[in-house]
Amino acid sequence: MNAPERVPDEVDEAATRAAFFEAFGGVRGMVETTVPGLVFVLSYTINRSINVSAVAALSLSAVLAAARLIQRDTAKHAFGGVFGVAFGAVFAMMSGDAKNFYLPGMLYTLGLGVAYVVTSLAGVPLLGLILGPVFRENLSWRTRNPKRKIAYTKASYVWGAILLGKSAITFPIYFWGDATQLGWLRVALGIPPFLLAVYLTWIILVKAPAPIDVIAEWEAREKAEAEAKEAAEAVQAKGAAEAAEAPPGAAGTDAERTGPPR
């Protein structure tokens, strides 16, 4: 007895889940983003040395990036965390203020939250730009799949609200709290808001129309054009072969036989 086929909704749901992991780095990406900050605040809480704590966090981030490269993972996930930690380490050591270790990440979160909101207002939601290539739909959702564009807009607003809310909590502590308070707050607000944003986005997108696979369409069009070209070449080759096999003067003999018109 043949196994029942999966319904389209199940296929779309599985594809959406896989796309999230590919686009955002998955659980490993969340851990790699959070652990260096945790190491910094732990080290600083114990020894109160900015330089030692910054070097420890940066060294761990470099090791995690090297592990990804060894496993032939994408360079984006490998180096994204390293650059963020490196900027924070440099800021903290140059300024002599441990809180500045977290400043680049806080500014990035704030800027990204604003970008989600602004691009949604402009009709080009950032989440669609991020996930479009992952779903092989590119920008087809803008003109050919309007309900999917609406879903991307809603999900982008969700990301914007969560990131701006996170910024609204952390920046007051940056200005009026100490480095230890800020560090533990940043660790606490690392993974949970991300998981909430991913979950809500998943809920929104699985209810949206399926993505239009423009890559498959392009490949099918290229294949059809290649097949048409091959067929035309085959017809030309057959005609040339028949002309070559015809006896010499065959065309003129018929004209001579019929003679001139009377």
GUKEVEX-161942 format. One record per residue: residue in three letters; x, z, y of N, C-alpha, C, CB in turn. Coordinates in steps of 0.1 Angstrom, whole numbers, padded with zeros to 4 digits, always signed. Glycine has a CB too. Example, Ala and Ser with C-alpha at 12.3 -4.5 7.8 and 13.67 -1.06 7.14 Angstrom:
# GUKEVEX-161942
ALA+0132+0078-0057+0123+0078-0045+0132+0078-0033+0113+0090-0045/SER+0128+0071-0022+0137+0071-0011+0129+0079+0000+0141+0057-0006/
This chain:
# GUKEVEX-161942
MET+0009+0000-0012+0000+0000+0000+0009+0000+0012-0010+0012+0000/ASN+0006-0009+0022+0015-0010+0033+0012+0002+0043+0012-0023+0041/ALA+0023+0006+0049+0022+0017+0059+0015+0013+0071+0036+0023+0062/PRO+0007+0021+0077-0001+0017+0089+0009+0015+0101-0011+0028+0093/GLU+0005+0005+0109+0014+0002+0121+0011+0012+0131+0011-0012+0126/ARG+0022+0015+0139+0020+0024+0150+0012+0018+0161+0034+0028+0156/VAL+0004+0026+0168-0005+0021+0178+0004+0019+0191-0017+0030+0181/PRO+0000+0010+0200+0008+0008+0212+0011+0021+0220+0001-0002+0221/ASP+0001+0030+0221+0004+0042+0229+0015+0050+0223-0009+0051+0229/GLU+0016+0050+0210+0027+0058+0204+0041+0051+0207+0025+0059+0189/VAL+0040+0037+0207+0053+0030+0210+0057+0033+0224+0050+0015+0208/ASP+0047+0032+0234+0050+0034+0248+0055+0048+0250+0038+0031+0256/GLU+0049+0058+0243+0053+0072+0245+0068+0074+0240+0044+0081+0237/ALA+0071+0068+0229+0085+0069+0223+0095+0062+0232+0085+0063+0209/ALA+0091+0050+0238+0100+0043+0247+0102+0051+0260+0094+0029+0250/THR+0092+0057+0265+0093+0065+0277+0102+0077+0275+0079+0070+0282/ARG+0100+0084+0264+0109+0095+0261+0123+0091+0260+0104+0102+0248/ALA+0126+0080+0252+0140+0076+0251+0146+0071+0264+0140+0064+0241/ALA+0138+0065+0273+0143+0061+0286+0147+0072+0294+0132+0053+0293/PHE+0139+0083+0294+0143+0095+0302+0157+0100+0297+0132+0106+0300/PHE+0159+0101+0284+0171+0106+0280+0183+0097+0284+0171+0108+0265/GLU+0180+0084+0283+0191+0075+0287+0194+0075+0302+0187+0061+0283/ALA+0183+0076+0310+0185+0076+0325+0191+0089+0330+0172+0073+0331/PHE+0187+0100+0325+0191+0113+0331+0201+0121+0323+0179+0121+0332/GLY+0206+0115+0312+0217+0121+0305+0213+0131+0294+0226+0128+0314/GLY+0200+0133+0293+0195+0142+0282+0199+0156+0283+0200+0136+0269/VAL+0198+0164+0273+0201+0178+0272+0216+0180+0275+0197+0184+0259/ARG+0224+0171+0270+0238+0172+0272+0242+0171+0287+0246+0162+0264/GLY+0235+0162+0294+0237+0160+0308+0233+0172+0316+0230+0148+0313/MET+0222+0179+0312+0218+0191+0319+0228+0202+0317+0205+0195+0314/VAL+0233+0203+0305+0243+0214+0302+0256+0211+0310+0246+0214+0287/GLU+0261+0198+0311+0273+0195+0318+0271+0197+0333+0277+0181+0315/THR+0259+0196+0338+0257+0198+0352+0257+0213+0356+0244+0191+0356/THR+0252+0221+0346+0250+0235+0349+0262+0244+0346+0238+0240+0342/VAL+0269+0241+0335+0280+0250+0330+0291+0251+0339+0285+0244+0317/PRO+0296+0241+0346+0307+0243+0356+0304+0253+0367+0312+0230+0362/GLY+0292+0252+0372+0287+0262+0382+0286+0276+0376+0274+0258+0387/LEU+0282+0277+0364+0282+0290+0357+0296+0296+0356+0275+0289+0343/VAL+0305+0287+0352+0319+0292+0350+0325+0297+0364+0328+0281+0344/PHE+0321+0289+0374+0326+0293+0387+0321+0307+0392+0323+0282+0398/VAL+0308+0309+0390+0303+0322+0395+0307+0333+0386+0287+0321+0396/LEU+0308+0331+0373+0313+0341+0364+0328+0345+0368+0313+0337+0350/SER+0336+0335+0370+0350+0338+0373+0351+0345+0387+0358+0324+0374/TYR+0344+0340+0396+0345+0346+0410+0339+0360+0410+0337+0337+0420/THR+0329+0363+0402+0323+0376+0401+0334+0386+0396+0311+0376+0393/ILE+0342+0381+0386+0352+0390+0380+0364+0391+0388+0355+0384+0366/ASN+0370+0380+0393+0383+0381+0399+0383+0379+0414+0393+0371+0393/ARG+0372+0374+0420+0371+0372+0434+0381+0362+0440+0372+0385+0442/SER+0386+0353+0431+0395+0343+0435+0389+0329+0436+0408+0343+0426/ILE+0388+0324+0448+0382+0310+0449+0390+0300+0442+0381+0307+0464/ASN+0403+0300+0443+0412+0290+0437+0411+0290+0422+0426+0291+0442/VAL+0412+0302+0416+0411+0303+0402+0398+0298+0397+0414+0317+0397/SER+0387+0302+0403+0374+0299+0399+0371+0284+0400+0363+0307+0407/ALA+0376+0278+0411+0374+0264+0413+0381+0256+0403+0378+0260+0428/VAL+0394+0259+0401+0402+0252+0391+0396+0253+0377+0416+0257+0391/ALA+0391+0265+0373+0384+0267+0360+0372+0258+0359+0381+0282+0358/ALA+0364+0258+0369+0352+0249+0368+0355+0234+0368+0343+0252+0380/LEU+0365+0230+0376+0369+0216+0376+0376+0212+0363+0379+0213+0387/SER+0384+0221+0357+0390+0218+0344+0380+0216+0333+0400+0229+0340/LEU+0370+0225+0333+0359+0224+0323+0352+0211+0324+0350+0236+0323/SER+0349+0207+0337+0341+0195+0340+0350+0183+0335+0338+0194+0354/ALA+0363+0183+0337+0371+0172+0333+0372+0171+0318+0386+0174+0339/VAL+0372+0182+0311+0372+0182+0296+0359+0176+0291+0374+0196+0291/LEU+0348+0180+0297+0335+0174+0293+0334+0159+0295+0323+0181+0300/ALA+0340+0155+0307+0340+0140+0309+0349+0133+0300+0345+0138+0324/ALA+0360+0139+0296+0370+0133+0287+0363+0131+0273+0383+0141+0286/ALA+0355+0141+0269+0348+0141+0256+0338+0129+0256+0341+0154+0254/ARG+0332+0127+0267+0322+0115+0268+0330+0102+0267+0314+0116+0281/LEU+0341+0101+0273+0349+0089+0273+0354+0086+0259+0360+0089+0283/ILE+0359+0097+0252+0364+0095+0239+0352+0090+0229+0369+0109+0233/GLN+0340+0095+0232+0329+0091+0224+0323+0078+0229+0319+0102+0224/ARG+0329+0071+0238+0325+0059+0244+0311+0059+0250+0325+0048+0232/ASP+0309+0070+0257+0296+0072+0264+0297+0065+0277+0293+0087+0266/THR+0286+0064+0285+0286+0057+0298+0295+0064+0308+0272+0056+0303/ALA+0302+0057+0316+0311+0063+0326+0303+0070+0337+0319+0052+0333/LYS+0290+0066+0339+0282+0073+0349+0280+0087+0345+0268+0066+0350/HIS+0277+0090+0333+0275+0104+0329+0288+0111+0328+0267+0104+0315/ALA+0298+0104+0325+0311+0111+0323+0317+0115+0336+0321+0101+0316/PHE+0316+0107+0346+0323+0110+0359+0314+0116+0370+0329+0098+0364/GLY+0301+0115+0368+0292+0120+0378+0294+0135+0380+0277+0118+0374/GLY+0294+0143+0370+0296+0157+0371+0310+0161+0377+0294+0164+0358/VAL+0320+0153+0372+0334+0156+0377+0335+0155+0392+0344+0147+0370/PHE+0329+0144+0398+0330+0142+0412+0323+0153+0420+0324+0128+0416/GLY+0312+0157+0415+0304+0168+0422+0312+0181+0422+0291+0170+0415/VAL+0317+0184+0410+0325+0197+0409+0338+0196+0417+0329+0200+0394/ALA+0344+0184+0417+0357+0182+0425+0354+0184+0440+0363+0168+0422/PHE+0344+0178+0445+0340+0180+0459+0338+0194+0462+0328+0171+0463/GLY+0330+0201+0454+0328+0215+0456+0340+0224+0456+0318+0220+0446/ALA+0349+0221+0446+0362+0228+0445+0370+0226+0458+0369+0224+0433/VAL+0371+0214+0463+0379+0211+0475+0373+0218+0487+0380+0196+0477/PHE+0360+0217+0488+0353+0224+0500+0356+0239+0500+0338+0221+0499/ALA+0354+0245+0488+0356+0259+0487+0370+0264+0490+0352+0264+0473/MET+0380+0257+0484+0394+0260+0486+0399+0258+0501+0403+0253+0476/MET+0394+0247+0507+0399+0244+0520+0392+0253+0531+0395+0229+0523/SER+0380+0257+0528+0373+0265+0538+0375+0280+0536+0358+0262+0537/GLY+0379+0284+0523+0381+0298+0520+0368+0305+0518+0388+0304+0531/ASP+0357+0298+0517+0344+0303+0515+0338+0299+0501+0334+0300+0526/ALA+0336+0308+0492+0332+0304+0478+0318+0298+0478+0332+0317+0470/LYS+0310+0300+0488+0297+0294+0489+0298+0279+0490+0288+0300+0500/ASN+0308+0274+0496+0310+0260+0498+0312+0252+0485+0321+0257+0508/PHE+0315+0259+0475+0316+0253+0461+0303+0246+0458+0320+0263+0450/TYR+0292+0252+0462+0278+0247+0459+0273+0238+0470+0269+0259+0457/LEU+0279+0237+0481+0274+0229+0492+0272+0214+0489+0282+0231+0504/PRO+0282+0207+0484+0280+0193+0481+0268+0191+0472+0292+0187+0474/GLY+0266+0199+0461+0255+0197+0452+0242+0200+0459+0256+0207+0441/MET+0242+0210+0468+0230+0213+0476+0226+0201+0485+0231+0226+0484/LEU+0236+0196+0492+0233+0184+0501+0228+0172+0493+0246+0181+0509/TYR+0234+0170+0481+0230+0159+0472+0215+0161+0468+0239+0158+0460/THR+0212+0173+0464+0198+0176+0460+0188+0174+0472+0197+0191+0456/LEU+0192+0179+0484+0183+0176+0496+0182+0162+0499+0189+0184+0508/GLY+0193+0154+0499+0192+0140+0502+0184+0132+0491+0206+0134+0502/LEU+0186+0136+0479+0178+0129+0468+0163+0132+0469+0183+0134+0454/GLY+0160+0145+0473+0146+0148+0475+0140+0140+0486+0144+0163+0478/VAL+0147+0139+0497+0142+0131+0508+0141+0116+0504+0152+0132+0520/ALA+0151+0111+0497+0150+0097+0492+0138+0094+0484+0163+0093+0485/TYR+0135+0103+0475+0123+0101+0466+0110+0100+0475+0121+0113+0456/VAL+0109+0109+0485+0097+0108+0493+0097+0096+0502+0097+0121+0502/VAL+0108+0093+0509+0109+0082+0518+0106+0068+0511+0122+0081+0525/THR+0113+0066+0499+0111+0054+0492+0096+0052+0487+0121+0053+0480/SER+0090+0064+0484+0076+0063+0479+0067+0059+0491+0071+0076+0474/LEU+0070+0065+0503+0062+0061+0515+0064+0046+0518+0066+0070+0526/ALA+0076+0041+0515+0079+0027+0519+0074+0017+0508+0094+0025+0520/GLY+0068+0022+0497+0063+0014+0487+0073+0009+0477+0056+0002+0493/VAL+0085+0015+0477+0095+0011+0467+0100+0024+0461+0107+0003+0473/PRO+0092+0031+0453+0096+0044+0448+0109+0044+0440+0085+0050+0438/LEU+0117+0054+0443+0131+0055+0438+0130+0056+0422+0138+0067+0443/LEU+0121+0063+0417+0120+0064+0402+0118+0050+0396+0109+0074+0398/GLY+0111+0042+0402+0109+0028+0396+0122+0020+0397+0099+0021+0404/LEU+0130+0022+0407+0143+0016+0408+0153+0021+0397+0149+0018+0422/ILE+0151+0034+0394+0160+0040+0384+0156+0036+0370+0160+0055+0385/LEU+0143+0037+0367+0138+0035+0353+0135+0020+0350+0126+0043+0351/GLY+0133+0012+0361+0130-0002+0358+0140-0009+0349+0129-0010+0371/PRO+0153-0009+0352+0162-0015+0343+0163-0009+0329+0176-0014+0348/VAL+0160+0004+0328+0160+0011+0315+0149+0006+0306+0159+0026+0317/PHE+0137+0004+0312+0125-0001+0305+0126-0017+0304+0113+0003+0312/ARG+0136-0023+0309+0138-0038+0308+0127-0045+0317+0137-0042+0294/GLU+0121-0038+0326+0111-0044+0335+0116-0047+0348+0099-0035+0336/ASN+0128-0042+0352+0134-0044+0365+0125-0041+0376+0139-0059+0366/LEU+0122-0051+0385+0112-0048+0396+0099-0054+0394+0118-0053+0409/SER+0095-0058+0381+0083-0065+0379+0071-0055+0382+0082-0069+0364/TRP+0073-0042+0382+0062-0033+0385+0057-0034+0399+0067-0019+0382/ARG+0065-0040+0408+0062-0041+0422+0050-0051+0424+0074-0044+0430/THR+0051-0062+0417+0041-0073+0420+0032-0076+0408+0049-0085+0424/ARG+0037-0074+0396+0030-0078+0384+0023-0066+0377+0039-0085+0375/ASN+0026-0054+0380+0021-0043+0373+0017-0032+0383+0031-0038+0362/PRO+0007-0034+0392+0004-0025+0403+0001-0011+0398-0007-0030+0411/LYS-0006-0009+0387-0009+0005+0383+0004+0012+0379-0019+0005+0371/ARG+0013+0005+0374+0026+0011+0370+0033+0015+0383+0035+0002+0361/LYS+0032+0007+0393+0038+0011+0406+0032+0024+0411+0037-0001+0416/ILE+0019+0025+0410+0013+0037+0414+0018+0049+0407-0003+0036+0412/ALA+0020+0048+0393+0026+0058+0385+0040+0062+0390+0026+0055+0370/TYR+0048+0052+0392+0062+0055+0397+0061+0062+0411+0070+0042+0399/THR+0052+0058+0419+0050+0065+0432+0047+0080+0431+0040+0058+0441/LYS+0037+0082+0422+0033+0096+0420+0044+0104+0414+0021+0097+0410/ALA+0051+0099+0404+0062+0106+0398+0074+0108+0408+0068+0098+0386/SER+0076+0099+0417+0087+0100+0427+0083+0111+0437+0089+0087+0435/TYR+0070+0113+0440+0066+0124+0449+0068+0137+0442+0051+0122+0453/VAL+0066+0137+0428+0068+0149+0421+0083+0153+0422+0064+0147+0406/TRP+0092+0144+0419+0106+0147+0420+0110+0151+0434+0114+0134+0416/GLY+0105+0144+0444+0108+0148+0458+0103+0162+0461+0101+0138+0468/ALA+0091+0166+0457+0086+0179+0460+0094+0190+0453+0071+0180+0455/ILE+0098+0187+0440+0106+0197+0433+0120+0199+0439+0107+0193+0418/LEU+0126+0188+0442+0140+0189+0448+0139+0195+0462+0146+0175+0448/LEU+0130+0192+0470+0129+0198+0483+0125+0213+0482+0118+0190+0492/GLY+0117+0216+0473+0114+0230+0470+0126+0238+0466+0103+0232+0460/LYS+0134+0232+0458+0147+0238+0453+0156+0240+0465+0154+0229+0443/SER+0157+0230+0474+0165+0231+0486+0160+0242+0495+0165+0218+0494/ALA+0147+0244+0496+0141+0254+0505+0144+0268+0500+0126+0252+0506/ILE+0147+0269+0487+0150+0282+0482+0165+0285+0484+0146+0283+0467/THR+0174+0275+0481+0188+0277+0481+0195+0278+0494+0195+0267+0472/PHE+0190+0270+0504+0197+0269+0517+0196+0283+0524+0191+0258+0525/PRO+0185+0290+0524+0185+0303+0531+0196+0312+0525+0171+0309+0530/ILE+0197+0312+0512+0207+0320+0505+0221+0316+0509+0206+0320+0490/TYR+0223+0303+0511+0236+0298+0515+0240+0303+0529+0236+0282+0516/PHE+0230+0304+0538+0233+0308+0552+0233+0324+0553+0222+0303+0561/TRP+0225+0331+0545+0224+0345+0548+0227+0354+0535+0209+0348+0552/GLY+0230+0347+0524+0234+0355+0512+0249+0354+0510+0227+0350+0500/ASP+0253+0359+0499+0268+0358+0495+0269+0348+0484+0273+0372+0491/ALA+0282+0346+0480+0285+0335+0471+0280+0338+0457+0300+0333+0470/THR+0280+0351+0453+0276+0355+0440+0261+0353+0439+0279+0369+0437/GLN+0253+0357+0449+0239+0355+0448+0235+0340+0448+0232+0361+0461/LEU+0242+0332+0456+0240+0317+0456+0243+0311+0443+0248+0311+0467/GLY+0255+0315+0437+0259+0310+0424+0249+0312+0413+0272+0315+0420/TRP+0244+0324+0412+0235+0327+0401+0221+0321+0404+0233+0343+0400/LEU+0218+0319+0417+0205+0312+0420+0206+0298+0416+0202+0314+0435/ARG+0218+0292+0419+0219+0278+0416+0219+0275+0401+0233+0272+0421/VAL+0225+0285+0393+0224+0284+0379+0210+0285+0374+0233+0294+0372/ALA+0203+0294+0379+0189+0297+0375+0180+0285+0378+0183+0309+0382/LEU+0183+0278+0390+0175+0267+0394+0181+0253+0389+0173+0267+0409/GLY+0190+0254+0380+0196+0241+0375+0187+0234+0365+0209+0244+0368/ILE+0184+0239+0353+0177+0232+0343+0162+0233+0344+0181+0238+0329/PRO+0156+0245+0347+0141+0245+0347+0134+0235+0356+0137+0259+0351/PRO+0138+0234+0369+0132+0224+0377+0133+0210+0372+0137+0225+0392/PHE+0145+0207+0367+0147+0193+0361+0138+0191+0349+0162+0192+0356/LEU+0137+0201+0340+0128+0199+0329+0113+0197+0334+0129+0211+0319/LEU+0109+0205+0344+0096+0203+0349+0093+0189+0355+0093+0214+0360/ALA+0103+0184+0362+0102+0171+0368+0101+0160+0357+0113+0168+0378/VAL+0109+0161+0347+0109+0152+0336+0096+0152+0329+0121+0154+0326/TYR+0091+0164+0326+0079+0166+0319+0067+0160+0326+0076+0181+0316/LEU+0066+0163+0339+0055+0158+0347+0056+0142+0348+0055+0164+0361/THR+0068+0137+0350+0070+0123+0350+0066+0116+0337+0085+0119+0353/TRP+0069+0122+0326+0066+0117+0313+0050+0117+0312+0072+0126+0302/ILE+0044+0127+0316+0029+0128+0316+0023+0117+0324+0024+0142+0321/ILE+0029+0114+0335+0023+0104+0344+0025+0090+0338+0030+0105+0358/LEU+0038+0087+0334+0041+0074+0329+0035+0070+0316+0056+0072+0328/VAL+0033+0079+0307+0027+0075+0294+0012+0071+0296+0028+0087+0284/LYS+0006+0075+0307-0008+0071+0310-0009+0058+0317-0015+0082+0317/ALA+0003+0053+0322+0003+0041+0330+0004+0029+0320+0016+0041+0339/PRO+0001+0017+0325+0003+0005+0317+0017+0003+0312-0002-0008+0325/ALA+0018-0003+0301+0032-0005+0295+0040-0014+0304+0030-0012+0281/PRO+0053-0012+0304+0062-0020+0312+0062-0035+0308+0076-0015+0312/ILE+0064-0044+0317+0065-0058+0314+0080-0061+0311+0060-0067+0325/ASP+0083-0065+0299+0097-0067+0295+0102-0081+0300+0098-0067+0279/VAL+0107-0081+0312+0111-0093+0319+0123-0099+0312+0113-0091+0334/ILE+0131-0090+0306+0143-0095+0299+0139-0103+0287+0152-0083+0295/ALA+0129-0098+0280+0125-0106+0268+0118-0119+0272+0114-0097+0260/GLU+0111-0119+0284+0105-0131+0289+0116-0141+0293+0096-0128+0301/TRP+0127-0136+0299+0138-0145+0303+0145-0151+0290+0148-0137+0312/GLU+0147-0142+0280+0153-0147+0268+0144-0157+0261+0156-0135+0259/ALA+0131-0155+0261+0122-0165+0254+0122-0178+0262+0108-0159+0254/ARG+0122-0177+0275+0123-0189+0283+0136-0197+0281+0121-0186+0298/GLU+0147-0190+0281+0159-0197+0278+0160-0203+0264+0171-0186+0279/LYS+0154-0196+0254+0153-0202+0241+0145-0214+0240+0148-0191+0231/ALA+0133-0214+0247+0124-0225+0247+0131-0237+0254+0111-0222+0254/GLU+0138-0235+0265+0145-0246+0272+0156-0252+0263+0151-0241+0285/ALA+0163-0243+0256+0173-0248+0247+0168-0256+0236+0182-0236+0241/GLU+0156-0251+0230+0150-0259+0219+0145-0272+0224+0139-0251+0213/ALA+0139-0273+0236+0134-0285+0242+0146-0295+0244+0127-0283+0255/LYS+0157-0290+0249+0169-0298+0252+0174-0304+0238+0180-0290+0259/GLU+0175-0295+0228+0179-0300+0215+0170-0311+0209+0180-0288+0205/ALA+0157-0309+0211+0147-0319+0206+0149-0332+0214+0133-0314+0208/ALA+0151-0332+0227+0153-0344+0234+0166-0351+0230+0154-0341+0250/GLU+0176-0343+0228+0189-0349+0223+0188-0355+0210+0200-0338+0223/ALA+0179-0349+0201+0177-0354+0188+0170-0368+0188+0169-0344+0179/VAL+0160-0368+0197+0152-0381+0199+0162-0392+0204+0141-0379+0209/GLN+0170-0389+0214+0180-0399+0219+0189-0403+0208+0187-0393+0231/ALA+0194-0393+0200+0204-0397+0190+0197-0406+0179+0209-0384+0183/LYS+0184-0403+0176+0177-0411+0166+0175-0425+0171+0164-0405+0162/GLY+0172-0427+0184+0170-0440+0189+0183-0448+0190+0165-0439+0204/ALA+0194-0441+0193+0207-0448+0193+0211-0452+0179+0218-0438+0199/ALA+0208-0444+0169+0212-0447+0155+0204-0459+0150+0209-0435+0146/GLU+0191-0460+0154+0182-0471+0149+0187-0484+0156+0168-0468+0153/ALA+0191-0483+0169+0196-0495+0176+0209-0500+0169+0198-0492+0191/ALA+0217-0490+0165+0230-0494+0159+0228-0501+0145+0239-0482+0158/GLU+0218-0496+0138+0215-0502+0125+0208-0515+0125+0207-0492+0117/ALA+0202-0519+0136+0195-0532+0137+0205-0544+0135+0187-0533+0150/PRO+0202-0555+0128+0211-0566+0126+0214-0573+0140+0205-0576+0116/PRO+0226-0579+0141+0229-0585+0154+0219-0597+0157+0244-0590+0154/GLY+0215-0599+0169+0207-0610+0173+0192-0609+0169+0212-0622+0168/ALA+0188-0597+0164+0175-0596+0159+0165-0597+0170+0173-0582+0152/ALA+0168-0592+0182+0159-0592+0193+0157-0607+0198+0164-0584+0204/GLY+0168-0615+0198+0167-0629+0202+0161-0638+0193+0181-0634+0205/THR+0161-0635+0180+0155-0644+0169+0140-0645+0171+0159-0639+0156/ASP+0134-0633+0174+0120-0633+0176+0116-0642+0188+0114-0619+0177/ALA+0124-0641+0198+0120-0649+0210+0122-0664+0207+0129-0645+0222/GLU+0132-0668+0199+0134-0682+0196+0123-0687+0187+0147-0684+0189/ARG+0118-0678+0178+0108-0682+0169+0095-0685+0176+0106-0672+0158/THR+0091-0677+0185+0079-0679+0192+0079-0690+0202+0074-0666+0200/GLY+0092-0693+0208+0094-0704+0217+0087-0700+0231+0088-0716+0212/PRO+0089-0710+0240+0084-0707+0253+0069-0709+0253+0090-0717+0264/PRO+0062-0702+0262+0047-0703+0263+0043-0717+0267+0042-0693+0273/ARG+0032-0722+0261+0027-0735+0264+0014-0735+0272+0024-0743+0251/
